Amino acid sequence: MQIRIAGLSARTRRALVPAAVLLLAAVGFGVQRAIGGEDGHPGGAVAVPAGPRTADRIIPVPLSVAAGSGPGYRLTGSTVVRTVPGAEAVERQAGEVRRIAEQLAEALRRPTGLPLPVAAAADPAAGGGISLLLDPALPEATGTEGYRLTADATGVRITARAPEGLFRGTQTLRQLLPPQIESPRPVGGGPEWTVAPATVEDRPRYGYRGAMLDVARHFFTPDEVKGFIDRLALYKLNFLHLHLSDDQGWRIEVPARPALTKVGAVSEVDGTPGGFYTAADYQEIVRYAQERYLTVVPEIDLPGHSNAVLASYPELDCTGSARPWPYTGIEVGFSTLCPTGDEVFAFTRDVVAELARLTPGPYLHLGGDEVKKMAPAEYAAFVKRVNDQVVAAGKTPVGWNQTAPGGVGVLQFWDGRGGRDVELKEAAERGAKVIMSPSGHSYLDMKYESGYPLGLVWAGTIDVWTAYSWDPDSLVPLPAGSVLGVEAPLWTETLDTPGELDLMLLPRLPALAELGWSAKESHSWERFKTRLAEEGARWEAAGYRYEKRSEVPWPDR
């Protein structure tokens, strides 16, 4: 989570004088710099290669690329998308392969205007067009998300051990086509839709690669969340963490606790109308994410960040910590649920049960950060009690790194101050796993620079180089194998439109995505910024807003 400055309004933020950037310890907030070599701080223009995009220029950079020869494959009116489920595929996999093929074909039809029919092919050797093939003979190390893509003059072939890998391969194919392929409408007089010849072998570095969207401070509709998912899927992220409750609002329907939405969902930061997801809304978001191979991780932040809960159920406030409702500011650390008592744990049990019922994924996030009005022993006991409820509901609990004393087994690291890095290391030595979200590198609501009109600066400023120039395995000294992966949180105190989300996501999200997907030895700021510069045209074609940062050598257009 994060520290916030009281009194900042999204409606007036552009008129405010930017706060001074805090200088924070390297471990405490992850603010550090790579030293020397080609990866010094950005500078200078870099020429963007011309011609069809080769696979070594995409983001995240693949594990290995072998350039082919010849003219490559051009999509035409006779191109067919073929599905080849494989001899050992069960019917469910055959249906998934067909769905992936239809998704790909639809994405390519819109800009190209080509028919691109989808057809089953019984023969795995069927050539021509675009072929999607499940192949259990691929090396076991390929895993469920890895894939092989080959392209030559006769066609494009994507093979994987599992449907998820096929989907990741289709995202690579999209990046290999001209940037206009992302247009939501036909491109008149468009380019030749050509894929450069190559063989790509690819798989992820980490099994967890996520982004978080805070829908509590400002509410975003299901369709807006779907747009957020689209951006994550393009860069091969596989987890969507939804921050569903905070002091300013409660955003998920719980039938056993109707006041949560009747009272707790009516507002947001600045006092504008809030909102909430019905069970059907939430399940639609989950379905849409699943079809793009993202797993939803719901978070209910407890026992702090609970003012919306206390407004809805005042009997859960035994400390007098509630603020007048609705609460529309952004100060933190004042609200706390009762640390003990049957009523409070009946409440948490009802919430956990409903979230577990609605969520097919393995994780349920119980928050646990910035609790300032509980004694340490009370806090640890509270976290352990809710942790046990999550386990009893059949889910794996996740908590911010402060929850380590409560025995939570998956910890999301954001804050190493006050010895919490040591506490994290001790928990990892006991077997806890860690999702790395260091606030000084991965918090995408931090300003790019002190004068930027959106975002906050309490963790420092994060330009693209800062987002890219760190390593998840070495930022905090942890036992080998402790790091599950990375997550990029996007808090919304100052963000209330999808366009503003885009400006903070792009171009920093691809940096975090590459750290999570690509092999450590492939990371190079000089090469990354050149590849990132090519993405601007793709975002413009898609209609995405992005910040044209000076550290990235965008080509003149």
N, C-alpha and C positions, 0 to 999 in steps of 0.2 A: 504493500500500500504506500501511502505517502503523507508527508507533512504538507499542510496547505496554509495559505495566508488569508486571514479573515478579511471579509469585506470586499473581495474582488468580485465584480459583477460581469457576467458575459455581455450584458447590454452596454456596459460603459468601459470595458477593458481597453479599447483602442485609445481612449483619452487619458489613460493612466500613465504616469511616468514609470518605466520598468524598474523593478526592484533590483538591487545589486545582486550579482551572481555570488552564491555562497561557494567558498572554497572548501571542499570536503575531502576527507581522507580517502586514499585509493581503495582500501578495503571497505571502509564504511559505506560508501555509496558507489563504489566501482568506477570512480573517475580516475582514469589513468591514460597514459599515452604510450604507444609503441615507440621504441627508441631506435633511431638510426636506419640505415639502409634505404631501400626503395619505399618503405612504408612510413616515411616521415609525413608530417602534416601536409595536406593537399596544396597543390599549386600548379599553375601552368596548364595550357591547353594541350589536349591529346587528340590526334586525328582519329576519327571514327572510320573504320574500314567500310569501303563501298561494296556493292554486290550483295547477293543473297547472304543472309546471316548464317554463319557457320556455328556449329554446336558448341564450340569453345567460347562463344560470345554470349551465351544465355545466362540467366540468373534463376536459381543457383547454378554455379558451374558444375557440370557433370563429373563423375568420378574419372572417366576416361573418354577420350574422343579420338577417333582415327579418321582423318579426312579422306574422302573418296576422290575419284576422278570423274570427269565427264560433266554433262550439263545439269545433273540433278533431276528431280521429278517436278513436273508442272501439273497443277490441278487444272482439269479441263471439264467440259460438259460430259465426258464419258467416264470420269472418275467415279468409282464405287468404293464405299466403305464396307469392307468385308469383316465379318466376325467369324473367328475360328476358335470355338471354346476349348478344343483339345479333347483327346479321347477319354481322359479320366475325369473330365469336368462333370459335376453334378448339375442338375437342372437349375438350381439357384444360381450357380456361377454362369451358366449359359445366359440366364436372364440378365445378370449383372453386366456381362460383356455386351449384350445387345443394348442395354441402357447407356453404357459408356459410349458405344458407337453412335447412338442417336444424339447424345449430348454433343459429341464432337462434330457430327454432321450438321447439326443445327447451328452451332457456333460458326462453322465455316460457310454455311449457306447464306447467312445474313449479309456479310460484306461482299461475297463473291458473286452472288446471284446464280450459282451453279446448283443443279438438282441434287447431286451427291446422295444417291439412294443408299440405303443400308441393306445388305444382303448377307445371309449365312453362306459360308463356304465349307463344305465337308472336307475338302482337301487342304491340309496345312501348307502345302506347297503352292497353293493358288497364288499366282503373281498378279501384278498390276494393281493400281489404285492404292488404297490405304487398308492395311490388314492388321487386325488385332487378334493376337493368339495367346492363349494360356498354354504355357510349356513347362511342365514339372521337371523337365530335364535340365533346365537352367541351374547353375550352381546354387547350392543351398544358401550360400552367403548373400544371394540376391535378396532374400527375404520377401516379405509380402509387399513392400513398397518399391523394390528395385525393378528395373526393366532394361531391356535392350532395344534400341531403335536403330534400324538400318534404312538408309535412303539411297536410291540410285535412280537412273533414268526410267526404270520400269515401275517404281512405286516406293511406298514407305511401309515398313513392317515394324510393328511394335509387339514385343513378346514379354511376358512376365509370368511369374509363378502364381500370381493371384490377381484378381480384378483390380485391387488397389494399385498395383504396379502399372497395370495398363492405363489407369486414369492418370497417374503421374507422367507416364510417357506421352499421353495426349497433350498435357500442358507444355511439355518440351516441344512437341510438334507445332503448337500455336506460336511459340516464340521463334521457331525457325522460319516461319512465314513472314512476309512483309508486315510492318506495323499496322497497316490499314485493316489487317485481319481482325482487329479488335473492334472495328466499327459496328455499332448496333444496327446499321442500315446499309443498303447497297452502296458500293463505292463506284460511282460512275467513272468510266475511263480509268479504272484502277490498274495497279501494277500486274505484272505476271506473277501468279501465285506459285512461286518456285521454292522448293526445298533443296538446299545444297546437299550434295552427296556426302555421306558420313556413316560411321558406325559408332554408336554411343552405348557405353556400359555405365549404369548409374544405380546408386542406392544411397540412402541417407546415412549421415554420421550418427544422428540421435533419433531415438524412437518418438520423442516428444518435441514438437516444434509448434508453438502456439502463439496466439495473440489474445489479449483480453479487451473486451469492450465494456465500459462502465455505462450501464443504462439507468443507473439510479440517480446520478446527479442531473443528467439530462436524459429523458426517455427517447428511445428510437423505436420506430414501428417495426413490425416483422419484415416488411419489404425493405426497409433501410438496413436491417441486420443482414438480410440476404445479400444486399449489395456489398456489405462488409465481407461476407463469406466469399463472394466472388473474387475479391482482391487477394484474400488469403490463399485461395485454391490455386491461383495462377502461379504463386511462388512456392507451392508444394508444402504449405503448412498443413498440419493435421489435427490441431486442437483449437477450439473456440471456447474461451473462458468468458462467461457472462456474469458480470458483477450485478446481481439482481436486487440488492438491498443496501441502503446506507441511511445516514441521518436525514437525507432530503426526500427519500421515497422508497417504497416497497413495490416491486414490479412483477410479481408472479402470484397468480390466484392460488389460494389454499382453501378449499371448501370448508374445512374444519375451523378456519379462522377468517371469517368473512370481513372483519373490520380492517384487516391488513390492506385490502384493496379499496374498501369503502372509505376509509380514512387515510391510510398511509400512502396511497398512490395518487392523490389529487394534485400534487404540486411537484416542483423541482427547483433547482437553483434559479434565482431571479424571480421566483413566484409565478412563472408561466405554468400552464397546465401540464400535468405529468402524464400518467397513463400506466397501464399494466398489461401483461400478457395473460389471456385466458389459457386454460389447459390446451385448447385447440391451437391457439397462436403459438405457444411454446413447442408443441409437438410438430407444427409445420416448420418452425425454425430448425428443429432437430432433424426432421426429414430432409430438408433442403441441404443441411450440412452433411448428413450421411451420404447423400447422392454425390457429394464432392469429396467424400472420404475425410471429413472433419468430424471429430467427436466433440460434442458439447459438454463442457464442465460448468455446472451451475454453482454459483457462490451465494450463500447467505452469510453476511458478515456478522459474527457474534463473538463475544458478548458486547463489544463496543460497536461504534458506528450504528447504533440501534435506536436513534430518536424516532424514526418512523414507526418502529415496533411499539415504543413507549407511548406514542400518541394514540395508537390503535388499541393497545391493551395497557392502560395506566397501572393496573395491578402488578405489572412486571417491573415497575420502577420503585424499588425500596430504598434507593439512595438519593432521591430527589434530583436526579441528573437530567431529566427531560427539559428541553427548551420549548418555548411556546410554539404551537403548531398552527400553520405549516412553517417549517424551518427552511429558509431559502439561502442561508449563508454557506460558507465552505470551511469554517473552523472545525477542527477535529479533536477527539479525545475527551469530550465532555460527557458522552452518553454511555450508560452501562446497564445491562440487565441485572436483575437480582442475582447474586452469585450462588445462592442456594434456594431450596424450596421446591415442593412438588409442582407448583404452578408453572414455574419457569421451565422445568424439564418436561412437563407435559406439552408446553408450547413448542419447545425445540423438537420433541418427538413427532408432533403433528407435521411440522414443517419438513423435517428430514424424510418422513414417510412419503409425503406427497412428491417431493423432488425425486426421491428414489423411484417412485412409481412412474413418473413422467420421463425419466432419463435412462436411455438404454446403455449409455457409456459407463465405464467402470468407476469414474471419479465423482466425488461430491466435495466441494470446497466449503469449509466452515469458517473461513476468514480468520479472525483471532488477532488482528493487529491493533496497535495504538489503543490499548486498554489501560487507561491511566487511573482508574478509580477502584481497582480491585487489588487486594494484597496478593503477592506472588503465589502463595499457597492456594488461595481461593481461585485465582485464575487457572492455575495448573489443574485443579480439581474440576473446574467447570469444563475446560477443554477436554479432559479425559472422559467426562460423562457424555459430552456430545459426540466425541470421537467414537465411543462405544455404541452410541445410537446409530451412527452412520454405518459402522461395521455390521450391526444387527440388521440393518436395512439392506445389506448385500452390496454395499459400495465401499470403495477405498477412500478414506478421508484424505483431504489435502488441506494444508493450512499455511498461512504466511509464516515466515521463519520464527516469529515469536512463539508459535505454538509448540516448539520443540519440547519444553518441559512437560507438556500434556501428553507426550507419547505419540503425536501424530507421525505417521510413517512416511508421508510425502510432504516435503517442506518447500515452499516457494520463497527463495532468497531474494530479498529486496533491500535489506538494511543490516549492515554489519556493525553499527555503532554499539557502544556500551558492552563490548565483549560478545555480541551476538554471533560474530563470525566463529569464535571459539565454541560457543554453544552449538552452532550448526555443525561444526566439525565433530564434536562429541556425539551428537545425534547420528551423524553419518557413520561414525565408528560403531554405533550400536545397530546399524543396518538401515537407517532412514535413507530415502532417496531424495534428490534435490532437483528442483526446476530452477534454473538460473534466470532471474529477472532483476539484475542490479540496476538500481534506479538511475545511476549516473550514466548508464549506457543504453538501457533498453526501454525506459519510460518515454513513450512517444508523445506524451503531453508536455514534456519539457520544451521550452523555447529552443529554436535553432541558435539564437543569439539574444543578448539581453534586450534589444529593442524590438524583437519580433512581436506582432500584435496579439498572437494567440499563445496560450499555454502559460506555465509557471516556471520558476527558476530555483526552487528550493533545493533541488539536487544538482544544480549547475545547468549549463546549457549543453545541448546535444546536437552537434552538427552531424553530417552523414559520416564523416571520418570517425568521430567518437563512437557512433553506433556500431561501426564495423571493426574498430581496432581494439578488440579484446578477445580473450579466449575463455569459453565457458569452463574448461577443465582446470584452468590455472588461476582464475581470479581469486578464489578462496582455496586454500590448501585442504583438499578433501581426499579421502581414500579413493583409490582407483575404482572406477565403475559406479561411483555414487551419483554422478550427474545424469539425470534422465534426459535433459535437453534444455531448451530455452523458451522463454515466452516474452512477448513484447506487450506490456500493458498500455492501454490508452484510456486515461481518466478524463472525465468530461466536465469538470467544473467550468471551463471556459469554452467548451465546444458544444454547440447546440444544433448544428446542421450537418448533413452528410458531406457537404463540400468542405466544411471545416475539418471533419475527420480525415478526408483525403489529404488536405494540406499538411496534416501532421504525420500521416502514414507514409506519404510519398514525397521524397525518395528514401526514407529511412527503413521502412518495412523490408524491402529487398535485402538490405544489409544484414538484418537479424535473421532473415530466412536463409541466407547463404551460410551464416555461422552455424545454423542448425542442421543444414542438409549436407554441405560440401565438406570434403576431407580437410583437416586442419592445414596440411601442407599446401593446399591449393589457395589458401587465403593470401591475397596480395592487394593492398589498397590501390596501387597503380593500375593493375589489371581490372580490378573491380570497378573503379570509377569510370573507366573507358566503356565497359559493358553497360553500366548503369546509365551512361549518357544516351545510349540507344533506346532506353525504355521511354524517354520523354515522348517520342513520336507515337509510341504504342498507347500511352495514357491519353494523349490528345485525341487519338482516333477513337478511343473508348468513351471519351467525354469525362475522364477523371481530372479533377484539379490536382495540381502538384506544385511543390515549391521548387523553383528553379535556382537551386543553391549554387553559389559561386565556386565551391570546392569540386563541383562536378563539371567536366568539360562538355557541356551540351553543344551539339552542332548548331550552327546558324541555319535557320530555316526561314 
